Amino acid sequence: MRKGITVHALVEAAVLVALATVLSVIVVYRAPQGGSVTPASMVPLLVLALRRGPRVGVMAGVVYGFLQLLIEPMVVHWAQLVLDYPLAFGLLGLAGFLGRQPYVAVVVAIAGRLASHVVSGVVFFAAYAPPGVDPWVYSLVYNSTYLVPEMALSLVVVFLLNAGTRGQILRKVG
Amino acid sequence: MSMFRDITIGQYLSGSSVVHRLDPRTKITIVGVFMVVLFTAASATAYGVLIAFTALAVALAHVPTGMLFRGLRPILFLLLLTFVLQLFLTRGRVLFELGPLVATWEGLRLGVFMVLRLLLLLVVASLLTLTTSPVSLTDGLEAILAPFGVVGVPAHELAMMMTIALRFIPTLMEEADKIMKAQMARGADFETGNPLRRVRSLVPLLVPLFVSAFRRADELATAMESRCYRGGTKRTRLNRLKAGALDALAAAATAVMALVVIGLRWWPFR
């Protein structure tokens, strides 16, 4: 296949996207306004990016974003749709750039996702709220309430998986 | 299993209505145009046109109205917040006072517009997923993204990934359920304790799931390679997307709607 995406990488990405989707419906804690903490739903995408590099990781994130859009659509603006779904999860693929430091990679990737949700929140406020509310602060605080715990939990899970498989799972392939 | 949320991937209802039969490319494009045009509407007339357009589409689609508003619950809070903020924070002629808060006529008008905007988005997005199966949505997206291949968008690979993922979600779901029950039979506890404890308890679920996912991926990739799958180039399909007269009609109607709504925004004699 062109540009070095092997059939194995493509299929592994697809199956891990399916796994992430399955895990995303196991809820550990639900935030008051929608965001929910699902301890491991980002982990398959992060593991994939670490194993197969940023390109495959970003592609898988985009596909996962579209699937989330189909499962629980929350659409308030066309730019918000792009920012909250394909882009936010696509940014998780950034983890692939930091394969040597998996824990730093997890933090960077989830920070990328957070940034996308924050901008999307600002778009929402620009379109719907009257002037006088600082959208950046509100959006950052709101999105952090569920993503920061989720980041901590993802780190724990990646650590446990890495220890449990003696580093096999995160080893770079292909 | 109580820990699983109810999940339906794209709440597709099969049918043979005019809307069901439209080409997915047409439907995705119409929804995209509608979403952008919606944000230029700023008068009652413009909203009237948008509501009429949406109502026509809903009537033609023959889907139960209740299904269209199924996605309402997660945005209910937003609807309320938006309406209240607009009502009280917009300056203008006084409608009523509530302690220090002053509601205005202008606020009421804007509040109603914003709520209509959110509701129209919700209905139109639901209509797309109700009348288009996930697989044809994927085909449509692939076709729409294909021209961006020249700037490096791997449309075919993304669509193939989506199709395989859709195929494996039910399989892995069943497997997760089975593994959970097996571990619970051995005394695993997924549902009590603080969040950290619960995450730890998920490891005996996650490790087998990952192992099985890798194994399935390996088997499928080998099967595909041995049948000479080599990506999108020069690949032929069994069912080709065909746009017909119906699609032309729908596109024309959308174009008229878009021109009227955008025209109303900048029309000098309102």
Interface residues (C-beta under 8 A of the other chain):
Chain A: M1 R2 K3 I5 T6 V7 H8 L10 V11 E12 A13 A14 V15 L16 V17 A18 L19 T21 V22 L23 V25 I26 V27 V28 Y29 Q33 G34 V37 P39 A40 V43 P44 V47 M59 A60 V62 V63 Y64 F66 L67 L70 I71 E72 P73 M74 V75 V76 H77 W78 L81 A127 Y128 A129 P130 G132 V133 P149 L153 V156 V157 L160 L161 G164 T165 I169
Chain B: M3 F4 R5 I7 T8 I9 G10 G32 M35 V36 F39 G71 P74 I75 F77 L78 T82 L85 Q86 L89 T90 L110 M114 R117 L118 L121 L122 A125 S126 T129 P134 L137 L141 G152 P154 E157 L158 M160 M161 M162 T163 I164 A165 L166 R167 F168 I169 T171 L172 M173 A176 P195 L196 R198 V199 R200 L202 V203 L206 V207 L209 F210 A213 F214 R216 A217 D218 L220 A221 M224 E225 Y229 R230 G231 T233
